[in-house]
Amino acid sequence: MQTLRVILVLTLLSAMASVAQAQPTIIATIHPLAAVLDEIAAPRTKVVRLLPAGASPHTFEPRPSDVRTVESAAVLFYISPGLDGFAARLPAPRKVAVIDFLPESYILHGRHSHEETKNNNTLHNSSHETGSDHEEGVDPHFWTDPQAVKATIPGIVTTLCSIDAEGCSHYQTRGKQFAKDLDKLDLETAATLKPVKSTPFLLAYPFLTYFIHRYKLRHAGTIVTVPGKEPSPRDLARTIKLGLKQKIRMIYTMPQLPQRPADVVAESIHAKVHVIDPIGQPPMRYRDIIEAIAKTLRTNFQ
């Protein structure tokens, strides 16, 4: 009887080990990236989010426990060197910048976006950007555009297949379904925003530029073009002048960064400040993040 129990225990442990081996762990720096990966990889692959809720990828400092977590992961996914570039310095066996999967036609550059928004009677301030992505003029916040996310799916699937060949068909199937879901989400979001497309507004930080570009919203300008950098008096004066001229009544900021720049401008132009969270937190799915952004804009503009 004792021998039988030992055999059963060993069999159970062997089965558990096989399951663990068949379920590689992948790390995502921020929640929207984890939510995207979860749509493609789950339930076969475990997706772990590195940043805690409320943390900004611009200012996050990895803890010793984070280092240990990434060391045992199959791959670490991050957005880009200019947003969560700290990930590139972590000792993960493999590190992937997802922005590298984004075709050039989807990428928004600072100078290019400026020229486009000028055509829509909008204007950014002239703060110089810093950081590897910012020096190249690349805006890293592509996840706020469902179609941009869709464009990264092939690269993500290929990466997952490379670390788990046996699960490749699972990732391919899930990736195709997620792409269809993103098309549907894109259409739904456009319909939600249609009544408020002509209402001008300001951003405190450049966290919604891809969303704005996708849905052709009337973005009047951005107060702080470099997250973490204080706007100069000249920048504030320029933004206030713009806000008064265009009769801006709404300024949007994000909870991960200081609200003070938005408050200063809002007081001067008699506008209201509202918070939009482009990152979200569990258990929000990717769809939930985009729907929450659209709902906030629709509600406050009406």
Buried (B, 14 or more C-beta within 10 A) or exposed (E): EEEEEEEEEEEEEEEEEEEEEEBBBBBBBBBBBBBBBBBBBEEBBBBBBBBEEEBBBBEBEBEEEBEEBBEEBBBBBBBBBBBBBBBBEBEBEEBBBBBEBBEEEBBBBBEEBBEBBEEBEBBBBEBEBEBBBBEBBBBBBBBBBBBBBBBBBEBBBBBBBEBBEEBBEBBBEBBEEBBEBBEEBBEBBBEBBEEBEEBBBBBBBBBBBBBBBBBEBBBBBBBBBBBEBEBEEEBBBBBBEBBEEBEBBBBBBBBBBBBEBBBBBBEBBEBEBBEBBBBBBEEBBBBEBBBBBBBBBBEBBE
